[in-house]
Amino acid sequence: MFTKKKSLWLFLLPGLAGLLLFHLVPFLGGIYFSMTDGTINNNFVWFANYQRVFANAAFQKGMRNSLELSLLSAPLIFVLSFILAIMLKSLRERSLPFRNILLMPYLVPSSALLIIWMVLFDYGGVVNRLVDLLGMSRVMWLESGALRVPIVLLYVWKNIGFSVVIFSAALQSVPDEYYEFARLEGAGHVRQATAITLPLVLPTAFLVFVLAWVNAFKIFKEVYFIGGAYPRDEVYTLQHFMNNRFSKLEYQDVTTAAYSFAVIVLVFFAMLYMRKGVRGHDR
């Protein structure tokens, strides 16, 4: 058994070497770079860069918008994908075409989705025509603060299929007998979902929420295509700040902003894991 385990390292070594070379070394190098002044001598300034970046209004705006967009998008993905997964489970074999339809936007390139979205939300597009029919005035969806609405909807449409697939896989392990007993006791669909389904798929639900929250920070590409490098304040994200600083060769600001954001995300995830661990211990 010991010799077999030793031989496994020979197969793992190439992957580990690539991981160290292309991930760990740049990660540690970035920390070093964020604490230097960027001169030819690369003098240490320690946390002076972090103090300067945190006091920057553009960084504060980007951080605030990134967190707000993620807190809007992730719960939407979580709730909608959970509901859709339950509905698809009730369809059984007939659910396969609907799963494929939901997963299709996840596989389509973002540029193609953006073309569809810009046509839908154009001033003379389908959405504004529906607004007209409701007796309200048209909205400049793509050129005003309302841009948040199509951006969040695009994110949900693109990523919901993947979350539904994960939830659907977890729902297969829930015995049907639990639902039959609940129906005999008079429990409705909402009661069954909250009292049976969600508690039994809680580890998967936690994974879906984490993935949805992480993916929410990838909205930058869509916002950049629509609004450019300097969009309206409502959709100016942290990635805009880093991208603009990188284009000006201000690498200290880029690395400082990246690691500051990484610390915030790690703290948030640590809080979620601790809360999950406490709930699991209570049960």
C-alpha positions in Angstrom: 0.0 0.0 0.0 2.9 2.4 0.9 4.6 1.8 -2.4 1.4 2.5 -4.3 1.0 5.8 -2.4 4.6 6.8 -3.3 4.0 6.1 -7.0 1.0 8.4 -6.9 3.2 11.4 -6.3 4.9 10.8 -9.6 1.6 11.4 -11.4 0.7 14.4 -9.1 4.1 16.1 -9.4 3.5 17.8 -12.9 0.2 19.2 -11.7 1.6 20.4 -8.4 4.6 21.9 -10.1 2.3 23.9 -12.5 0.2 25.0 -9.5 3.2 26.2 -7.6 4.7 27.9 -10.6 1.6 29.6 -12.1 -0.5 30.2 -8.9 1.4 30.2 -5.7 4.6 32.0 -6.8 2.6 34.9 -8.5 0.3 35.1 -5.5 3.3 35.5 -3.1 5.0 37.8 -5.6 1.9 40.0 -5.8 1.9 40.4 -2.0 5.5 41.6 -2.1 4.7 43.9 -5.0 1.8 45.5 -3.2 4.1 46.6 -0.4 6.7 48.3 -2.6 6.8 51.8 -4.0 7.2 50.7 -7.7 10.5 52.5 -8.2 13.5 51.0 -9.7 14.7 49.9 -6.3 11.4 48.6 -5.2 11.6 50.0 -1.7 9.3 48.6 1.0 6.5 50.9 2.0 4.7 48.2 3.9 1.0 49.1 4.2 1.2 52.7 2.8 -0.2 51.5 -0.5 -3.2 49.9 1.2 -3.9 53.1 3.2 -3.7 55.2 0.0 -5.9 52.9 -2.1 -8.5 52.6 0.7 -8.8 56.3 0.8 -9.3 56.5 -3.0 -12.9 57.4 -3.9 -12.9 55.3 -7.1 -11.8 52.2 -5.1 -14.5 52.8 -2.5 -17.1 53.2 -5.2 -15.9 50.1 -7.0 -15.8 48.0 -3.8 -19.3 49.2 -2.8 -20.9 48.5 -6.2 -19.2 45.1 -6.4 -20.6 44.0 -3.0 -24.0 45.5 -3.8 -24.3 43.7 -7.2 -23.2 40.4 -5.7 -25.7 40.7 -2.8 -28.4 41.4 -5.4 -27.4 38.6 -7.8 -26.4 35.7 -5.5 -29.7 35.4 -3.5 -31.6 35.6 -6.8 -29.7 32.8 -8.2 -30.0 30.7 -5.0 -33.8 31.1 -4.6 -34.7 30.8 -8.3 -32.5 27.8 -9.0 -33.9 26.0 -5.9 -37.5 26.6 -7.0 -36.7 25.5 -10.6 -34.9 22.4 -9.5 -37.9 21.4 -7.4 -40.3 22.0 -10.3 -38.0 20.0 -12.7 -37.9 17.1 -10.2 -41.7 16.9 -10.3 -41.5 16.6 -14.2 -39.2 13.5 -13.8 -38.2 12.2 -17.3 -39.9 15.2 -19.1 -37.5 17.6 -17.4 -34.5 16.9 -19.7 -35.4 19.4 -22.4 -36.0 22.2 -19.8 -32.6 21.4 -18.2 -30.9 21.8 -21.5 -32.6 25.1 -22.2 -31.6 26.5 -18.8 -28.0 25.4 -19.2 -27.7 26.8 -22.8 -26.9 30.4 -21.8 -24.1 29.1 -19.6 -22.4 27.6 -22.7 -23.1 30.5 -25.1 -20.3 33.2 -25.4 -21.0 36.4 -23.5 -20.7 38.5 -26.7 -23.6 36.7 -28.2 -25.7 37.1 -25.0 -24.8 40.8 -24.9 -26.1 41.3 -28.4 -29.5 39.8 -27.4 -29.6 41.9 -24.2 -28.8 45.1 -26.0 -31.5 44.5 -28.5 -34.0 43.7 -25.7 -33.1 46.7 -23.5 -32.5 49.3 -26.2 -34.6 52.4 -26.0 -36.8 51.1 -28.8 -36.4 47.5 -27.8 -38.9 44.8 -26.6 -38.7 45.7 -22.9 -39.5 49.4 -23.5 -42.4 48.5 -25.8 -43.8 46.4 -22.9 -43.3 49.4 -20.6 -45.3 51.5 -23.1 -48.1 49.0 -23.1 -48.3 49.3 -19.3 -48.7 53.0 -19.7 -45.3 54.0 -18.3 -42.6 56.1 -19.8 -39.6 54.4 -21.5 -36.4 53.9 -19.6 -32.8 54.4 -20.9 -31.8 51.0 -19.6 -28.3 51.0 -21.2 -27.4 54.7 -20.6 -28.5 55.4 -17.1 -28.4 54.1 -13.5 -31.0 51.6 -14.6 -28.2 49.6 -16.2 -28.0 47.6 -13.0 -31.3 45.9 -13.9 -30.3 44.4 -17.3 -26.8 43.5 -15.8 -28.3 41.6 -12.9 -30.9 39.9 -15.1 -28.1 38.9 -17.6 -26.1 37.4 -14.8 -29.1 35.4 -13.5 -30.0 34.2 -17.0 -26.5 33.1 -17.8 -25.7 31.3 -14.5 -29.0 29.9 -13.2 -28.8 26.7 -15.4 -25.5 25.6 -13.7 -27.0 26.1 -10.2 -30.2 24.2 -11.2 -28.1 21.2 -12.3 -26.2 21.1 -9.0 -29.5 21.4 -7.0 -31.1 18.7 -9.2 -28.3 16.3 -8.5 -28.8 16.8 -4.8 -32.5 16.4 -5.0 -32.2 12.9 -6.5 -30.9 11.7 -3.1 -34.0 12.8 -1.2 -36.3 9.8 -0.7 -39.8 10.2 -2.2 -41.2 8.6 1.0 -40.6 11.8 2.9 -42.8 13.8 0.6 -45.5 11.1 0.6 -45.6 11.2 4.4 -45.6 15.0 4.4 -48.6 15.1 2.0 -50.5 12.6 4.2 -49.9 15.0 7.1 -51.3 17.9 5.0 -48.1 19.7 4.3 -48.2 21.9 1.2 -45.4 22.5 -1.4 -43.9 25.4 0.4 -43.8 23.5 3.7 -42.3 20.4 2.0 -39.6 22.6 0.4 -38.6 24.4 3.6 -39.0 21.5 6.1 -37.7 18.5 4.0 -35.9 19.5 0.8 -33.8 22.4 2.0 -32.5 20.8 5.2 -31.6 17.6 3.4 -29.7 19.4 0.6 -28.1 22.0 2.9 -24.4 21.2 2.0 -25.3 21.5 -1.7 -27.3 24.7 -1.0 -24.2 26.2 0.7 -22.1 25.3 -2.3 -24.6 26.8 -4.7 -24.6 30.1 -2.7 -20.8 30.3 -2.6 -20.5 29.6 -6.3 -23.2 32.1 -7.1 -21.6 34.8 -4.9 -18.1 34.2 -6.5 -19.6 34.3 -10.0 -21.3 37.5 -9.3 -18.0 39.3 -9.2 -17.5 38.3 -12.9 -20.1 40.8 -14.0 -17.3 43.2 -15.0 -17.0 41.8 -18.6 -20.6 42.5 -19.4 -20.6 45.9 -17.8 -17.3 46.8 -19.7 -18.8 45.8 -23.1 -21.9 48.0 -22.5 -20.5 50.9 -20.5 -16.8 50.9 -21.4 -13.9 51.5 -19.0 -15.6 54.4 -17.2 -19.3 53.5 -16.9 -21.9 55.2 -14.8 -21.2 55.3 -11.1 -24.0 52.8 -10.3 -22.2 50.0 -12.2 -18.5 51.0 -11.7 -17.1 47.9 -10.2 -13.8 47.1 -8.5 -12.6 45.4 -11.6 -13.0 48.7 -13.5 -10.7 50.3 -10.9 -8.1 47.6 -11.3 -8.4 47.5 -15.1 -8.0 51.3 -15.4 -5.0 51.3 -13.0 -3.4 48.5 -15.0 -3.8 50.4 -18.2 -1.9 53.3 -16.5 0.9 50.9 -15.4 0.0 51.6 -11.7 0.7 48.0 -10.7 0.9 48.7 -7.0 -2.7 49.9 -7.0 -3.8 46.9 -8.9 -2.2 44.3 -6.6 -3.2 46.3 -3.5 -6.9 46.4 -4.6 -6.8 42.7 -5.6 -5.5 41.5 -2.2 -7.7 43.9 -0.3 -10.7 42.4 -2.0 -9.4 38.9 -1.5 -9.2 39.4 2.2 -12.7 40.7 2.3 -14.0 37.7 0.4 -12.0 35.2 2.6 -13.5 36.8 5.7 -17.0 36.6 4.3 -16.5 32.9 3.4 -15.0 32.1 6.8 -18.1 33.6 8.5 -20.3 31.4 6.3 -18.3 28.3 7.0 -18.3 29.0 10.8 -22.1 29.6 10.7 -22.6 26.4 8.7 -20.3 24.5 11.2 -22.3 25.8 14.2 -25.6 24.7 12.6 -24.2 21.3 11.8 -22.9 20.9 15.4 -26.3 21.9 16.8 -28.0 19.1 14.8 
